[in-house]
Each structure stands twice: as C-alpha cells, then as structure tokens.
Amino acid sequence: MGVVVDPQVPREVAGLLRANAPLLSRVRAGWVPPASLSPARRRSPSSALLLATTPVVIALMAVLLASPAPAAGFVLLGSYVFIVLVKIASMSETPEEERPHERGVYEQARWYDGRYLLPEDFDHDARLVLARAQRAIGSVLRSHVNAEGLLDDARNAVMLPAQEWEIARLLAKLSALRLEHRELLARGIAPEVAAVIEPLERALVNSEAAVVARVEALERYAGHVAEAERAYHARGQIEELRARLPRYEELLAEAGADRLGTAEIERLAEDADVLERTLRRSVESAHEAFRYLES
C-alpha cells in the first residue's frame, strides 16, 4: 500500500506525493532539506584562491622555463593543470546542498499537510481493510463496462476516489486511537478508570464495524460490476461467433457436407439473448449498489 491522497489535491501534486513515500516519511519525522544556494554563494574559497594564484603560477612557470632547470617549469605546469581539472570535475557535480527535487517534494508536503496519508498512519488491521477497499475500487475503475459507459463512469471517477479517501481517513484516526488505547492499557489501569475504558473500547469496535460496512458495500458493488464484466466479454465472444457462422456454412456447402443444424444456430442466438439480459441485469444491480454507496 502506498500514499493515499485527498482527491481534491491537484493531479500533478498527487502523483508527486504518491511517488515519494520514503521522502514524505522523512519530512513527517522533521527532516528539512537544505535551501539551494545562489551561484555566488556556491563559489567555494578554494575556487577564489585558485583564480587568484593563476597569474603568480604562470609568472613562476615562465621563469622556471627560462632558467637552466626548465624541467621544474614543466612539473609546475603539470601539477597546476591537474589541480584545475580536479576542480572543474568537482564543480560539475551537483552540490550536496542543492537538491531541487527534494525541496519540491518537501514544499508540496508542507503545503498539503493533512491531505495525504502514509503507510505508517495505519495499523495492521486498518491496512487490511484499506487494501480491500482499494481492490474493489480498482476493479471497478479498470473494468470495460465502466470504460464503455455502461456504468456511470463520470460519477465513478469522482465518487470512488472520494470513498477511498474517506475510508483511509477514518482508518488512520482509528489506528491512532487504538495505539493510544494500547499504550494506556500497557501502563496499567486503576480500578476507578476501568468503568470508563469499556465504553471507549466499544466506540473503537463500533467505529471499525462502520468502516468495514462501507468497504463491504464497495465490495458488493465491485461484485456486481464483475458479473457485468463477465457477461460483457461473453456477449462479445458470442457476437463474434455469430458473425463467423456464414463463413462456416459456406465452407460446409462447398465441401459437400451437411449444413449447420438450425437448432445449433438458434441455440447460439438464444445464448446471445440470455447474455444480453444477464448484462442488463448486472448493470442494473450495479447501479442499485452505487445508489446505496451514495446514501
């Protein structure tokens, strides 16, 4: 499971957040990327010193080349060229403190704080429930019957991500309260507090049951969509076979064999009609389940 983002967050930002879960965890823990430095500030003291000593090195090198020991001049020249090349190579690397991507993720994470949830926001049970909801939503949105407009694809595209976010938000709050409750119990409960603990525990259980009921409604909707999807594909295959029948009949006629029996052709047509009715019923059931989700 990855980052869950409020569907109201702009798509580009949501994609950036989903792709950077580890970095968001670091931001959540208090990490702050260093600010980018201006080109003037990025110029190190060694660079300035290198530029300042260049005329001196050139003058000294000229003196040595004209002296009785020109080899020293060549050694000085080689050493200086080596130092310059090393410096150029180090300047071509991106400085440690200049990380525009990390800075961008950090700024968006701070701006949209509270509009996304990380894997660590959910305990084990909450992750399982959220995964069920995400599987159901994904199967609906990826279905051919949704893409072909047999379902209300526009409403699905809006309502289902909103359902995912609301379920995730509730599960995150539930996870946090359960953690606090476990920590409280681990410290030991005084007899006077035991009477208060029981209704709190019931509140946690009832809240989880309400969220699970939402997920089960999504799963029922996804089940109806899956049934419609099977009927949709089967209907397409039957229609493809019906379109091929004349070619088979033509082949049999040219070969002198018996024609396809009328009963077989009629049965194929009946199968297509049955699948058509099944598809319509499945789509109607899906619409009913969708209306239940909206209530």
PLY file of the C-alpha trace (Angstrom):
ply
format ascii 1.0
element vertex 295
property float x
property float y
property float z
element edge 294
property int vertex1
property int vertex2
end_header
0.00 0.00 0.00
1.25 3.44 -0.87
0.39 7.06 -0.16
-3.34 7.86 -0.11
-4.08 11.38 -1.32
-7.19 13.51 -0.97
-8.80 13.55 -4.45
-9.15 17.33 -4.14
-5.36 17.69 -4.36
-4.25 18.64 -7.93
-3.39 15.58 -10.02
0.24 16.57 -10.64
0.86 17.15 -6.94
-0.93 13.92 -6.01
1.32 11.99 -8.39
4.40 13.60 -6.87
3.29 12.68 -3.35
2.44 9.08 -4.28
5.86 8.61 -5.90
7.83 9.81 -2.87
6.55 7.90 0.15
10.02 7.46 1.79
10.76 11.17 1.41
7.38 12.09 2.89
8.14 9.86 5.88
11.38 11.80 6.42
9.51 15.11 6.18
6.96 13.81 8.68
9.83 12.93 11.03
11.07 16.53 10.90
13.66 16.39 8.12
14.16 19.66 6.22
16.23 19.81 3.00
18.94 22.49 2.91
18.00 25.59 0.96
19.51 25.94 -2.52
22.44 28.36 -2.67
22.91 31.10 -5.22
25.76 30.72 -7.74
27.73 33.44 -5.94
27.43 31.64 -2.61
28.22 28.25 -4.15
31.67 29.51 -5.22
33.99 27.93 -2.68
37.05 29.69 -1.15
39.30 27.20 -2.96
37.90 28.38 -6.31
38.67 32.01 -5.48
42.16 31.10 -4.29
42.78 29.13 -7.48
41.81 32.11 -9.62
43.95 34.50 -7.52
47.09 32.36 -7.75
46.85 31.75 -11.50
48.92 34.85 -12.55
51.56 34.01 -9.95
51.82 30.40 -11.16
52.09 31.49 -14.79
54.86 34.01 -13.98
56.78 31.45 -11.91
56.39 28.84 -14.63
57.81 31.28 -17.22
60.82 31.99 -15.00
61.48 28.28 -14.49
61.18 27.51 -18.21
63.76 30.20 -18.98
66.09 29.02 -16.21
68.79 26.33 -16.51
66.26 23.85 -14.98
63.24 24.00 -17.34
62.06 20.60 -16.12
60.83 22.24 -12.90
58.64 24.51 -15.01
57.02 21.53 -16.73
56.44 19.83 -13.36
54.78 23.00 -12.07
52.67 23.26 -15.22
51.54 19.64 -14.94
50.67 19.99 -11.26
48.67 23.14 -11.87
46.75 21.62 -14.80
45.95 18.57 -12.65
44.60 20.77 -9.85
42.46 22.75 -12.32
40.99 19.57 -13.86
40.14 18.15 -10.43
38.42 21.42 -9.50
36.44 21.50 -12.74
35.27 17.94 -12.16
34.13 18.75 -8.62
32.29 21.87 -9.83
30.39 19.83 -12.43
28.82 17.68 -9.73
25.56 18.78 -8.15
26.37 20.20 -4.72
25.16 18.26 -1.73
23.04 21.17 -0.63
21.32 21.73 -3.99
18.53 19.21 -4.35
15.61 20.80 -6.20
13.54 17.58 -6.34
13.72 17.01 -2.59
12.99 20.68 -1.98
9.94 20.48 -4.27
8.56 17.38 -2.53
9.17 18.99 0.86
7.33 22.19 -0.08
4.33 20.30 -1.52
4.27 18.01 1.52
4.15 21.01 3.84
1.56 22.84 1.75
-0.76 19.82 1.56
-0.12 18.60 5.08
-3.18 16.68 6.28
-4.28 15.95 2.71
-2.32 12.72 2.35
-1.77 9.61 4.47
1.31 7.40 4.67
1.53 3.63 5.25
2.71 4.23 8.82
-0.56 6.03 9.57
-2.36 2.66 9.57
-2.02 -0.28 11.92
-2.09 -3.86 10.62
-5.87 -4.30 10.77
-6.50 -0.94 9.15
-4.13 -1.78 6.29
-6.08 -4.96 5.57
-9.40 -3.10 5.47
-7.99 -0.32 3.28
-6.48 -2.86 0.88
-9.94 -4.44 0.45
-11.44 -1.06 -0.39
-8.66 -0.26 -2.86
-9.03 -3.62 -4.63
-12.78 -3.11 -5.02
-12.38 0.44 -6.32
-9.59 -0.54 -8.70
-11.58 -3.42 -10.19
-14.49 -1.08 -10.95
-12.43 1.72 -12.46
-10.41 -0.71 -14.63
-13.46 -2.60 -15.92
-14.50 -2.47 -19.58
-18.15 -1.91 -18.65
-17.10 1.27 -16.84
-14.88 2.40 -19.74
-17.69 1.74 -22.23
-20.09 3.91 -20.25
-22.43 1.05 -19.25
-21.92 2.23 -15.69
-21.93 5.86 -14.65
-18.23 6.28 -15.37
-18.21 10.01 -14.62
-19.70 9.55 -11.17
-17.46 6.56 -10.50
-14.40 8.67 -11.32
-15.44 11.24 -8.71
-17.19 9.22 -6.01
-14.94 6.17 -5.73
-11.70 8.12 -5.04
-13.67 10.17 -2.52
-14.81 6.93 -0.85
-11.21 5.68 -0.73
-10.02 8.89 0.92
-12.84 8.95 3.47
-12.26 5.29 4.39
-8.50 5.89 4.66
-9.01 9.00 6.79
-11.28 7.16 9.21
-8.94 4.17 9.39
-5.98 6.45 10.15
-7.88 8.09 13.02
-8.96 4.67 14.26
-5.37 3.40 14.13
-4.09 6.38 16.13
-6.77 5.94 18.81
-6.13 2.21 19.04
-2.42 2.85 19.53
-3.11 5.37 22.28
-5.55 2.92 23.88
-2.99 0.08 23.85
-0.34 2.34 25.37
-2.77 3.37 28.10
-3.59 -0.25 28.92
0.10 -1.15 28.93
0.71 1.38 31.72
-1.93 -0.28 33.87
-5.47 0.84 34.59
-6.69 1.90 38.01
-9.99 0.30 39.13
-11.67 3.69 39.05
-10.81 4.06 35.34
-11.97 0.59 34.26
-15.59 1.71 34.03
-14.64 4.45 31.59
-12.44 2.18 29.46
-15.24 -0.19 28.46
-17.38 2.36 26.55
-14.25 3.68 24.85
-13.40 0.20 23.65
-16.96 -0.23 22.38
-16.58 3.04 20.49
-13.45 1.72 18.77
-15.15 -1.56 17.86
-18.30 0.15 16.57
-16.29 2.65 14.54
-14.32 -0.13 12.90
-17.55 -2.01 12.13
-18.99 1.10 10.46
-15.90 1.50 8.26
-15.92 -2.20 7.38
-19.60 -1.87 6.40
-18.59 0.85 3.91
-15.92 -1.42 2.49
-18.35 -4.31 2.19
-20.73 -2.05 0.26
-17.87 -1.24 -2.12
-17.12 -4.94 -2.49
-20.77 -5.70 -3.30
-20.72 -3.00 -5.94
-17.48 -4.42 -7.35
-19.07 -7.88 -7.37
-21.99 -6.67 -9.49
-19.57 -4.93 -11.82
-17.51 -8.13 -12.12
-20.66 -10.06 -13.07
-21.48 -7.44 -15.69
-17.88 -7.63 -16.92
-18.12 -11.40 -17.44
-21.41 -11.05 -19.29
-19.94 -8.23 -21.38
-16.98 -10.31 -22.53
-19.11 -13.42 -23.12
-21.61 -11.42 -25.16
-18.77 -10.10 -27.30
-17.49 -13.62 -27.93
-20.97 -14.87 -28.86
-21.46 -11.98 -31.26
-18.10 -12.74 -32.83
-19.10 -16.38 -33.34
-22.45 -15.37 -34.85
-20.64 -13.12 -37.31
-18.48 -16.08 -38.39
-21.34 -18.54 -38.96
-21.91 -17.70 -42.65
-18.27 -18.50 -43.42
-18.55 -21.89 -41.74
-21.78 -22.62 -43.60
-20.15 -21.59 -46.88
-17.23 -23.92 -46.23
-19.52 -26.84 -45.45
-21.60 -26.19 -48.55
-18.53 -26.06 -50.81
-17.20 -29.24 -49.23
-20.50 -31.03 -49.80
-21.06 -31.61 -46.11
-24.28 -31.09 -44.21
-25.16 -27.57 -43.31
-25.03 -26.49 -39.71
-28.19 -27.56 -37.98
-30.85 -24.94 -37.47
-31.11 -25.94 -33.82
-27.43 -25.12 -33.19
-27.80 -21.70 -34.80
-30.91 -20.97 -32.79
-29.19 -22.08 -29.61
-26.32 -19.68 -30.33
-28.80 -16.86 -30.81
-30.56 -17.78 -27.58
-27.25 -17.75 -25.73
-26.60 -14.26 -27.02
-30.03 -13.12 -25.85
-29.51 -14.68 -22.41
-26.15 -12.93 -22.06
-27.69 -9.64 -23.15
-30.35 -9.96 -20.43
-27.70 -11.00 -17.89
-25.60 -7.99 -18.78
-28.57 -5.66 -18.38
-29.49 -7.18 -15.02
-25.88 -6.96 -13.84
-25.62 -3.32 -14.83
-28.95 -2.54 -13.12
-27.73 -4.32 -9.96
-24.51 -2.31 -10.09
-26.50 0.91 -10.37
-28.55 -0.11 -7.33
-25.38 -0.83 -5.37
-23.95 2.52 -6.47
-27.02 4.33 -5.17
-26.56 2.55 -1.83
-23.00 3.86 -1.63
-24.24 7.41 -2.09
-26.72 7.14 0.79
0 1
1 2
2 3
3 4
4 5
5 6
6 7
7 8
8 9
9 10
10 11
11 12
12 13
13 14
14 15
15 16
16 17
17 18
18 19
19 20
20 21
21 22
22 23
23 24
24 25
25 26
26 27
27 28
28 29
29 30
30 31
31 32
32 33
33 34
34 35
35 36
36 37
37 38
38 39
39 40
40 41
41 42
42 43
43 44
44 45
45 46
46 47
47 48
48 49
49 50
50 51
51 52
52 53
53 54
54 55
55 56
56 57
57 58
58 59
59 60
60 61
61 62
62 63
63 64
64 65
65 66
66 67
67 68
68 69
69 70
70 71
71 72
72 73
73 74
74 75
75 76
76 77
77 78
78 79
79 80
80 81
81 82
82 83
83 84
84 85
85 86
86 87
87 88
88 89
89 90
90 91
91 92
92 93
93 94
94 95
95 96
96 97
97 98
98 99
99 100
100 101
101 102
102 103
103 104
104 105
105 106
106 107
107 108
108 109
109 110
110 111
111 112
112 113
113 114
114 115
115 116
116 117
117 118
118 119
119 120
120 121
121 122
122 123
123 124
124 125
125 126
126 127
127 128
128 129
129 130
130 131
131 132
132 133
133 134
134 135
135 136
136 137
137 138
138 139
139 140
140 141
141 142
142 143
143 144
144 145
145 146
146 147
147 148
148 149
149 150
150 151
151 152
152 153
153 154
154 155
155 156
156 157
157 158
158 159
159 160
160 161
161 162
162 163
163 164
164 165
165 166
166 167
167 168
168 169
169 170
170 171
171 172
172 173
173 174
174 175
175 176
176 177
177 178
178 179
179 180
180 181
181 182
182 183
183 184
184 185
185 186
186 187
187 188
188 189
189 190
190 191
191 192
192 193
193 194
194 195
195 196
196 197
197 198
198 199
199 200
200 201
201 202
202 203
203 204
204 205
205 206
206 207
207 208
208 209
209 210
210 211
211 212
212 213
213 214
214 215
215 216
216 217
217 218
218 219
219 220
220 221
221 222
222 223
223 224
224 225
225 226
226 227
227 228
228 229
229 230
230 231
231 232
232 233
233 234
234 235
235 236
236 237
237 238
238 239
239 240
240 241
241 242
242 243
243 244
244 245
245 246
246 247
247 248
248 249
249 250
250 251
251 252
252 253
253 254
254 255
255 256
256 257
257 258
258 259
259 260
260 261
261 262
262 263
263 264
264 265
265 266
266 267
267 268
268 269
269 270
270 271
271 272
272 273
273 274
274 275
275 276
276 277
277 278
278 279
279 280
280 281
281 282
282 283
283 284
284 285
285 286
286 287
287 288
288 289
289 290
290 291
291 292
292 293
293 294
